[in-house]
Amino acid sequence: MSSYHGVNEYFKKRFGCKVYKLALDGGFTCPNRDGTMGTRGCIFCLDGSGAFAEGVCPTLDEQIEKAKLRVARKAGKDAKYIAYFQSYTNTYAPLERLKAVYTPLTQRDDIVAISIGTRPDCLPDEVIEFLKELNGKKTVFVELGLQTIHPETARYIRRGYDVEAYNDAARRLSAAGIEVVTHVILGLPKESTEMMLETVAHACKYGKGIKLQLLHVLEGTDLAEDYRKGKFSVMSLEEYSALIKACVESIPSDVVIHRLTGDGDKKHLIAPLWSADKKRVINTIYKNLF
């Protein structure tokens, strides 16, 4: 049996109850989109990872209530939630704008934590100081996109920062008492199992949480063009399940696994098509793990 420190049990212990994530859109953009570094984003990115976030509403409170309706059937009226800012780069804005978005959430009793997805090169010291203050009022997780530690792959996916930028941001966040969750993409073109395991091991040195994300090929991305040209192939479910087992077995017991896979928007999914059947994917992975 593989050792597995999963996020559901972790959240129950941390918050004393089952919690549900609300995927929210704070209306931010990204330096890889607004012309600062580029305009087309990372090669795999269609919508800033925000396909499942609620659209921007007149107020954030309205967006939260709309997101709660999505999980209302299983959550119940007294459920607790994590406000998950997933779309684009959620610290890429003037400090006053960040305060206006995040500070009001500390007054909501139904929100137990704020999870902020961002790039490591968008965390100046004053932003980390603000997040430290915020963390004193409401638990804050910062989700850093690392994806890979291998320079050639990073250049190919147009990530736009080096590994040291990630290392530095993770160190400064940890020193501020903020829990770091690192995103890793499995199945990037030309990466071997050994290379992917090296990235996982690196992430586990710098954060207390990790998300393992299956590479999706989505219509409308530059990655889709390379896929159609036959420049790379995607894994089978069996190959991915075996890779996940190897990753889980390599992850230290004090690192929380927040995700084992991921499902792209079915409207735009080109490959791997098996990933659209989320129940089958999870069952296959768990069967292989346990």
KOLDOFI-286433 format. One line per field, with one value per residue (C-alpha): residue number from 1; residue in three letters; chain; x, y, z. Coordinates in nm, 3 decimals. Layout:
<nodes>
lumgu	(NUM,...) $
zaza	(Ala,...) $
loza	(A,...) $
X	(X,...) $
Y	(Y,...) $
Z	(Z,...) $
</nodes>
This chain:
<nodes>
lumgu	(1,2,3,4,5,6,7,8,9,10,11,12,13,14,15,16,17,18,19,20,21,22,23,24,25,26,27,28,29,30,31,32,33,34,35,36,37,38,39,40,41,42,43,44,45,46,47,48,49,50,51,52,53,54,55,56,57,58,59,60,61,62,63,64,65,66,67,68,69,70,71,72,73,74,75,76,77,78,79,80,81,82,83,84,85,86,87,88,89,90,91,92,93,94,95,96,97,98,99,100,101,102,103,104,105,106,107,108,109,110,111,112,113,114,115,116,117,118,119,120,121,122,123,124,125,126,127,128,129,130,131,132,133,134,135,136,137,138,139,140,141,142,143,144,145,146,147,148,149,150,151,152,153,154,155,156,157,158,159,160,161,162,163,164,165,166,167,168,169,170,171,172,173,174,175,176,177,178,179,180,181,182,183,184,185,186,187,188,189,190,191,192,193,194,195,196,197,198,199,200,201,202,203,204,205,206,207,208,209,210,211,212,213,214,215,216,217,218,219,220,221,222,223,224,225,226,227,228,229,230,231,232,233,234,235,236,237,238,239,240,241,242,243,244,245,246,247,248,249,250,251,252,253,254,255,256,257,258,259,260,261,262,263,264,265,266,267,268,269,270,271,272,273,274,275,276,277,278,279,280,281,282,283,284,285,286,287,288,289,290) $
zaza	(Met,Ser,Ser,Tyr,His,Gly,Val,Asn,Glu,Tyr,Phe,Lys,Lys,Arg,Phe,Gly,Cys,Lys,Val,Tyr,Lys,Leu,Ala,Leu,Asp,Gly,Gly,Phe,Thr,Cys,Pro,Asn,Arg,Asp,Gly,Thr,Met,Gly,Thr,Arg,Gly,Cys,Ile,Phe,Cys,Leu,Asp,Gly,Ser,Gly,Ala,Phe,Ala,Glu,Gly,Val,Cys,Pro,Thr,Leu,Asp,Glu,Gln,Ile,Glu,Lys,Ala,Lys,Leu,Arg,Val,Ala,Arg,Lys,Ala,Gly,Lys,Asp,Ala,Lys,Tyr,Ile,Ala,Tyr,Phe,Gln,Ser,Tyr,Thr,Asn,Thr,Tyr,Ala,Pro,Leu,Glu,Arg,Leu,Lys,Ala,Val,Tyr,Thr,Pro,Leu,Thr,Gln,Arg,Asp,Asp,Ile,Val,Ala,Ile,Ser,Ile,Gly,Thr,Arg,Pro,Asp,Cys,Leu,Pro,Asp,Glu,Val,Ile,Glu,Phe,Leu,Lys,Glu,Leu,Asn,Gly,Lys,Lys,Thr,Val,Phe,Val,Glu,Leu,Gly,Leu,Gln,Thr,Ile,His,Pro,Glu,Thr,Ala,Arg,Tyr,Ile,Arg,Arg,Gly,Tyr,Asp,Val,Glu,Ala,Tyr,Asn,Asp,Ala,Ala,Arg,Arg,Leu,Ser,Ala,Ala,Gly,Ile,Glu,Val,Val,Thr,His,Val,Ile,Leu,Gly,Leu,Pro,Lys,Glu,Ser,Thr,Glu,Met,Met,Leu,Glu,Thr,Val,Ala,His,Ala,Cys,Lys,Tyr,Gly,Lys,Gly,Ile,Lys,Leu,Gln,Leu,Leu,His,Val,Leu,Glu,Gly,Thr,Asp,Leu,Ala,Glu,Asp,Tyr,Arg,Lys,Gly,Lys,Phe,Ser,Val,Met,Ser,Leu,Glu,Glu,Tyr,Ser,Ala,Leu,Ile,Lys,Ala,Cys,Val,Glu,Ser,Ile,Pro,Ser,Asp,Val,Val,Ile,His,Arg,Leu,Thr,Gly,Asp,Gly,Asp,Lys,Lys,His,Leu,Ile,Ala,Pro,Leu,Trp,Ser,Ala,Asp,Lys,Lys,Arg,Val,Ile,Asn,Thr,Ile,Tyr,Lys,Asn,Leu,Phe) $
loza	(A,A,A,A,A,A,A,A,A,A,A,A,A,A,A,A,A,A,A,A,A,A,A,A,A,A,A,A,A,A,A,A,A,A,A,A,A,A,A,A,A,A,A,A,A,A,A,A,A,A,A,A,A,A,A,A,A,A,A,A,A,A,A,A,A,A,A,A,A,A,A,A,A,A,A,A,A,A,A,A,A,A,A,A,A,A,A,A,A,A,A,A,A,A,A,A,A,A,A,A,A,A,A,A,A,A,A,A,A,A,A,A,A,A,A,A,A,A,A,A,A,A,A,A,A,A,A,A,A,A,A,A,A,A,A,A,A,A,A,A,A,A,A,A,A,A,A,A,A,A,A,A,A,A,A,A,A,A,A,A,A,A,A,A,A,A,A,A,A,A,A,A,A,A,A,A,A,A,A,A,A,A,A,A,A,A,A,A,A,A,A,A,A,A,A,A,A,A,A,A,A,A,A,A,A,A,A,A,A,A,A,A,A,A,A,A,A,A,A,A,A,A,A,A,A,A,A,A,A,A,A,A,A,A,A,A,A,A,A,A,A,A,A,A,A,A,A,A,A,A,A,A,A,A,A,A,A,A,A,A,A,A,A,A,A,A,A,A,A,A,A,A,A,A,A,A,A,A,A,A,A,A,A,A,A,A,A,A,A,A) $
X	(0.000,0.132,0.163,-0.080,-0.136,-0.450,-0.603,-0.953,-0.830,-0.581,-0.853,-1.074,-0.794,-0.698,-1.045,-1.242,-1.488,-1.516,-1.458,-1.540,-1.344,-1.514,-1.337,-1.341,-1.224,-1.074,-1.056,-0.677,-0.457,-0.103,0.232,0.240,-0.089,-0.091,0.220,0.464,0.629,0.404,0.049,-0.024,0.037,0.201,0.182,-0.084,-0.295,-0.639,-0.809,-0.563,-0.672,-1.006,-1.239,-1.430,-1.431,-1.745,-1.757,-1.690,-2.006,-2.087,-1.942,-1.722,-1.992,-2.234,-1.976,-1.921,-2.294,-2.315,-2.021,-2.183,-2.487,-2.269,-2.189,-2.507,-2.648,-2.350,-2.231,-2.540,-2.643,-2.379,-2.081,-1.745,-1.547,-1.208,-1.211,-0.991,-0.862,-0.759,-0.783,-0.463,-0.215,-0.384,-0.109,-0.046,-0.200,-0.127,-0.125,-0.440,-0.630,-0.517,-0.630,-0.968,-1.022,-0.891,-0.939,-1.323,-1.305,-1.164,-1.505,-1.697,-1.761,-1.836,-1.487,-1.219,-0.928,-0.814,-0.617,-0.432,-0.289,-0.001,0.336,0.650,0.776,0.468,0.535,0.728,0.809,0.522,0.272,0.413,0.394,0.026,-0.037,0.131,-0.108,-0.400,-0.285,-0.310,-0.684,-0.775,-0.568,-0.390,-0.250,-0.039,-0.038,0.277,0.304,0.634,0.528,0.886,1.240,1.394,1.507,1.449,1.090,1.031,1.144,0.921,0.610,0.698,0.687,0.890,1.086,1.366,1.365,1.542,1.244,1.027,1.281,1.305,0.929,0.869,1.138,1.000,0.643,0.746,0.947,0.630,0.437,0.234,0.173,0.298,0.123,0.322,0.170,0.352,0.244,0.298,0.335,0.507,0.664,1.001,1.006,1.093,0.956,1.287,1.264,0.910,1.007,1.295,1.047,0.822,1.118,1.222,0.871,0.856,1.167,1.006,0.639,0.411,0.159,0.171,-0.073,-0.005,-0.170,-0.213,-0.113,-0.421,-0.422,-0.693,-0.831,-0.715,-0.370,-0.034,0.020,-0.271,-0.092,0.219,0.007,-0.164,0.178,0.279,0.552,0.456,0.215,0.007,0.003,-0.252,-0.456,-0.252,0.076,-0.049,-0.176,0.165,0.336,0.110,0.196,0.567,0.513,0.308,0.567,0.836,0.647,0.740,0.463,0.459,0.371,-0.002,-0.115,-0.383,-0.445,-0.367,-0.490,-0.705,-0.985,-0.980,-1.291,-1.460,-1.572,-1.209,-1.038,-0.840,-0.625,-0.607,-0.976,-0.980,-0.926,-1.284,-1.417,-1.313,-1.475,-1.296,-0.964,-0.986,-1.099,-0.809,-0.557,-0.692,-0.701,-0.337,-0.241,-0.428) $
Y	(0.000,0.345,0.610,0.887,1.210,1.333,1.677,1.582,1.432,1.715,1.979,1.791,1.792,2.151,2.303,2.048,1.972,1.886,2.192,2.268,2.477,2.761,2.833,3.211,3.467,3.779,3.954,3.946,3.899,3.764,3.912,3.637,3.771,4.149,4.214,4.252,3.919,3.796,3.785,3.416,3.279,2.948,2.705,2.489,2.774,2.850,3.057,3.098,2.770,2.928,2.706,2.600,2.935,3.138,3.431,3.774,3.907,4.264,4.180,3.902,3.815,3.745,3.530,3.332,3.270,3.155,2.919,2.781,2.680,2.443,2.236,2.302,1.950,1.779,2.061,2.146,2.481,2.500,2.402,2.573,2.680,2.771,3.071,2.948,3.215,3.000,3.213,3.372,3.535,3.639,3.856,4.044,4.378,4.686,4.618,4.825,4.614,4.294,4.431,4.524,4.170,3.960,4.155,4.141,3.761,3.765,3.885,3.586,3.304,3.057,3.101,2.918,2.980,3.170,2.983,3.208,3.076,3.282,3.293,3.304,3.609,3.807,3.810,4.122,4.163,4.403,4.152,3.874,4.108,4.168,3.794,3.741,3.992,3.826,3.486,3.617,3.670,3.381,3.082,3.155,2.901,3.024,2.792,2.837,2.722,2.538,2.276,2.155,2.218,2.140,2.454,2.319,2.223,2.556,2.741,2.527,2.594,2.969,2.972,3.292,3.249,3.024,2.770,3.010,3.246,2.963,2.869,3.229,3.287,2.958,3.038,3.388,3.262,2.986,3.233,3.444,3.144,3.093,2.740,2.678,2.436,2.365,2.280,2.017,1.912,1.546,1.446,1.754,1.685,1.507,1.461,1.114,0.956,1.031,1.399,1.427,1.259,1.506,1.793,1.632,1.585,1.948,2.075,1.870,2.047,2.389,2.343,2.148,2.076,1.954,1.929,1.666,1.780,1.573,1.763,1.842,1.944,2.205,2.349,2.704,2.663,2.653,2.314,2.183,2.283,2.089,1.789,1.787,1.803,1.489,1.658,1.468,1.206,1.183,0.908,0.632,0.603,0.299,0.486,0.785,0.569,0.399,0.739,0.867,0.562,0.636,1.001,0.923,0.673,0.941,1.218,1.259,1.189,1.550,1.685,1.701,1.580,1.827,1.673,1.350,1.450,1.713,1.731,1.990,2.158,1.892,2.153,2.217,1.887,1.727,1.480,1.261,1.189,0.931,1.217,1.335,1.035,1.164,0.885,0.617,0.801,0.839,0.479,0.353,0.561,0.456,0.091,0.114,0.299,0.091) $
Z	(0.000,-0.092,0.177,0.093,0.287,0.116,0.128,0.248,0.574,0.613,0.584,0.831,1.086,1.010,1.017,1.219,0.940,0.574,0.357,-0.004,-0.251,-0.432,-0.762,-0.796,-1.050,-0.899,-1.235,-1.252,-1.559,-1.607,-1.718,-1.977,-2.119,-2.082,-2.291,-2.002,-2.090,-2.369,-2.496,-2.559,-2.212,-2.135,-2.426,-2.256,-2.116,-2.259,-1.992,-1.709,-1.545,-1.471,-1.671,-1.360,-1.183,-1.155,-1.392,-1.252,-1.083,-0.976,-0.632,-0.497,-0.243,-0.529,-0.701,-0.380,-0.338,-0.699,-0.647,-0.330,-0.530,-0.734,-0.426,-0.229,-0.272,-0.110,0.116,0.319,0.460,0.735,0.518,0.534,0.230,0.091,-0.141,-0.426,-0.663,-0.955,-1.270,-1.400,-1.156,-0.836,-0.688,-1.013,-0.925,-0.715,-0.343,-0.282,-0.535,-0.361,-0.027,-0.171,-0.303,-0.017,0.306,0.309,0.305,0.658,0.781,0.640,0.886,0.605,0.457,0.658,0.422,0.114,-0.152,-0.396,-0.721,-0.858,-1.029,-0.812,-1.003,-0.893,-0.520,-0.420,-0.052,0.015,-0.121,0.095,0.396,0.318,0.280,0.617,0.774,0.598,0.722,1.077,1.026,0.793,0.681,0.353,0.109,-0.184,-0.483,-0.690,-1.050,-1.088,-1.346,-1.408,-1.285,-1.624,-1.814,-2.164,-2.083,-1.907,-2.220,-2.439,-2.230,-2.212,-1.833,-1.818,-1.494,-1.375,-1.093,-0.859,-0.882,-0.751,-0.484,-0.364,-0.352,-0.170,0.086,0.154,0.182,0.422,0.631,0.654,0.787,0.470,0.348,-0.007,-0.244,-0.559,-0.897,-1.106,-1.456,-1.544,-1.907,-2.047,-2.390,-2.387,-2.010,-1.883,-1.566,-1.398,-1.493,-1.358,-1.032,-0.999,-1.023,-0.761,-0.527,-0.571,-0.499,-0.179,-0.049,-0.074,0.011,0.240,-0.032,-0.391,-0.681,-0.947,-1.268,-1.584,-1.898,-2.105,-2.468,-2.515,-2.835,-2.891,-2.734,-2.906,-2.745,-2.951,-3.271,-3.170,-3.077,-3.416,-3.584,-3.395,-3.194,-2.879,-2.752,-2.436,-2.175,-2.149,-1.830,-1.729,-1.781,-1.586,-1.302,-1.276,-1.277,-0.999,-0.789,-0.835,-0.744,-0.432,-0.312,-0.344,-0.161,0.209,0.458,0.581,0.235,0.163,-0.179,-0.288,-0.630,-0.815,-1.158,-1.324,-1.576,-1.852,-1.986,-2.199,-2.453,-2.546,-2.460,-2.743,-2.550,-2.355,-2.401,-2.122,-1.874,-1.935,-1.739,-1.398,-1.198,-1.400,-1.370,-0.992,-0.945,-1.157,-0.964,-0.624,-0.725,-0.826,-0.509,-0.254) $
</nodes>
